[in-house]
Amino acid sequence: MSEDQAKLIATVFAGEPWQSGGDIWLVIIRRQDGHLVVLSDEIICEYESEADFDSAKAKTFIHL
């Protein structure tokens, strides 16, 4: 997704836009239990922790 799309989606879901490199933008939503929900234009992933996100170890995911 584009930077503008990420910013808009982040606003709607109370998340934060994040550039993962190469002009690829994601939206990160930090849950109260410490889990991260990460949205892209292709997939939604849940990670149990920031370390799991850094290691690309998604707990669950949905391909769009």
Summary of the structure (lengths in Angstrom):
residues: 64
radius of gyration: 11.0
end to end distance: 12.8
largest distance: 30.3
contacts: 162
relative contact order: 0.17
helix: 23%
strand: 41%
